[in-house]
Amino acid sequence: MKGVASVEPADSTTVVDSAVLVTRAGSQANRYSIELGEAVRALVRATAAEPAIPASELMVVLGHLSTAGYGLAQGLQQLAACLGRSTEQGLYWAAGEDADWSEVTTAHLSVGTAVKSLRTASQRAEQWGELAGHAKRQLVREAHAVEIRLAAHLNERRCGVGVRPDLAPVESAETWFADREWLTLEEAAELAGVSVKTMGNAKWRRDYGAPTAHRDTTDHRRLLYRRDDVLAFRRQRRGAA
């Protein structure tokens, strides 16, 4: 049976242990899912008994959660694809040649139902990412106001010793990469205000009208984005907020 670990004793009798099937990807997915569960529990503990978190901090937290939502959506979609292929002939289907095919058919239907559930979970994770991002954008004004009040408070405390730091001027996004027609993935993500992973997700770009990625003519492995398109998308996102 392909994909199942086996050993051959001295008498050449093959012994197959169907409980030892471990793939590298499966092992890593298991470890990361455990770490994800632990991180979620830690988030619950950290926010359960704490006093109110200011909007300036929450906005950052929601940005990370939004990115996590989109990433989890993609991961669940890929897990659904893996599960769908697991019953293909020659892969990891457990039934042998002498299996009762009525049972096999029932099992395949069961796997198909699980695939549909995973795809639904993927869609909901994407909604989680979208809603967390929307909540983050709603906090922009309040977060900015908190930062101003905090800066004023720090200035008042330092006035006693004659120190009053100047606030750094806010640089307009219009000036970012102003001398560039094309931006790398990292630069485009920074200008658009999203994570690099999100900006590189083709499905996300299609769903949210983000700029199209182009292949670099000198290095086809590298994606480039037209700066004007990214800037227009940034204005659109800020306007929606």
Secondary structure, DSSP 8 states (H G I E B T S, - for coil): -TT--EE--TT---EE-GGG---HHHHHHHHHHHHHHHHHHHHHHHHHSS----HHHHHHHHHHHHHHHHHHHHHHHHHHHHHHHTTSTTTT----TT--HHHHHHHHHHHHHHHHHHHHHHHHHHHHHHHHHHHHHHTHHHHHHHHHHHHHHHHHHHHTTT----------GGGTTTT-SEEEHHHHHHHHTS-HHHHT-HHHHHHHT----EE-SS-TTSEEEEHHHHHHHHHHHHHH-
